[in-house]
Amino acid sequence: MPHLVSDLSNIGNVYADGAYTYKNCFDAIVAIGAKPVISIRTGTSLAKNPTPELVERNRIVKEMWAAGGRAGWKKTSDYHRRSLAETHMFRNKQILRDKLSSIN
């Protein structure tokens, strides 16, 4: 994640799945001035004495509690946008198949 977002600017929200709940991911997102929208595991507690990055993680945990759990939070946070983007990329890959390549 840090390498993916390091060159970005003027980003409002960064949507990611649970694989990006690590501190370095929150650090990278906050560093570019964006708001992380990342699904946190159920049962996660607040970080004590949080760094500015973990304040964002704590915000997500509090939002989940207020929404009645992860399912409610996904509706109130527009988390479904991540899934829509993922579905769009899957469709593009299916259409383009062997024509799709990475540019370095």
C-alpha positions as CSV (number, residue, x, y, z in Angstrom):
1,M,0.0,0.0,0.0
2,P,2.6,2.6,0.8
3,H,4.2,2.3,-2.6
4,L,0.8,2.4,-4.3
5,V,-0.3,5.7,-2.9
6,S,2.9,7.5,-2.3
7,D,2.7,9.5,-5.6
8,L,-1.0,10.4,-5.3
9,S,-2.6,13.7,-4.3
10,N,-6.1,15.2,-4.0
11,I,-7.5,11.8,-3.0
12,G,-10.6,11.9,-0.7
13,N,-11.0,8.3,0.4
14,V,-8.9,5.2,0.0
15,Y,-11.1,2.0,0.0
16,A,-9.3,-1.2,0.8
17,D,-10.2,-4.7,2.2
18,G,-9.1,-6.2,5.4
19,A,-5.6,-7.1,4.0
20,Y,-4.7,-3.4,4.4
21,T,-5.4,-3.0,8.2
22,Y,-1.7,-2.7,9.0
23,K,-0.2,0.5,10.6
24,N,2.0,1.2,7.5
25,C,-1.1,1.3,5.3
26,F,-2.8,3.8,7.6
27,D,0.5,5.8,7.7
28,A,0.6,6.0,3.9
29,I,-3.0,7.0,3.5
30,V,-2.9,9.7,6.1
31,A,0.4,11.0,4.7
32,I,-1.3,11.8,1.4
33,G,-4.1,13.5,3.2
34,A,-6.8,10.9,2.4
35,K,-9.3,9.2,4.6
36,P,-8.9,5.4,4.9
37,V,-12.1,3.3,4.5
38,I,-10.9,-0.1,5.5
39,S,-12.9,-3.0,6.9
40,I,-11.5,-3.8,10.4
41,R,-11.9,-7.2,11.9
42,T,-14.9,-7.8,14.2
43,G,-13.9,-7.6,17.9
44,T,-11.1,-5.1,17.3
45,S,-10.5,-2.7,20.2
46,L,-9.3,0.9,20.2
47,A,-5.6,1.6,20.2
48,K,-4.4,3.2,23.4
49,N,-2.3,6.4,23.0
50,P,-2.8,6.3,19.2
51,T,-0.5,7.9,16.7
52,P,-2.2,10.3,14.2
53,E,-2.5,7.3,11.8
54,L,-4.1,5.1,14.4
55,V,-6.5,7.8,15.3
56,E,-8.0,7.0,11.8
57,R,-8.2,3.3,12.7
58,N,-9.9,4.2,16.0
59,R,-12.4,6.3,14.0
60,I,-13.3,3.3,11.9
61,V,-13.7,1.1,14.9
62,K,-16.0,3.7,16.6
63,E,-18.0,4.1,13.4
64,M,-18.5,0.3,13.3
65,W,-19.7,0.3,16.9
66,A,-22.1,3.1,16.2
67,A,-23.5,1.4,13.0
68,G,-24.2,-1.8,15.0
69,G,-21.3,-3.8,13.5
70,R,-19.4,-4.3,10.3
71,A,-22.5,-5.0,8.1
72,G,-24.1,-1.7,9.2
73,W,-20.8,0.2,8.8
74,K,-20.4,-1.1,5.2
75,K,-23.7,0.6,4.4
76,T,-23.0,3.9,6.1
77,S,-19.4,4.3,4.9
78,D,-20.0,3.5,1.2
79,Y,-17.6,0.6,1.6
80,H,-19.4,-1.1,-1.3
81,R,-17.5,1.2,-3.7
82,R,-14.4,-1.0,-3.2
83,S,-16.4,-4.0,-4.3
84,L,-17.8,-2.1,-7.3
85,A,-14.2,-1.2,-8.4
86,E,-13.0,-4.7,-7.9
87,T,-15.9,-6.1,-10.0
88,H,-15.2,-3.5,-12.8
89,M,-11.5,-4.6,-12.9
90,F,-12.5,-8.3,-13.0
91,R,-14.8,-7.5,-16.0
92,N,-12.0,-5.7,-17.8
93,K,-9.7,-8.6,-17.3
94,Q,-12.2,-11.0,-18.7
95,I,-12.8,-8.8,-21.8
96,L,-9.1,-8.0,-22.4
97,R,-7.6,-11.3,-21.2
98,D,-4.2,-11.7,-22.9
99,K,-4.2,-8.1,-24.2
100,L,-3.9,-6.7,-20.6
101,S,-0.4,-6.1,-19.4
102,S,1.4,-4.1,-16.7
103,I,3.4,-1.1,-17.7
104,N,6.5,-0.4,-15.6
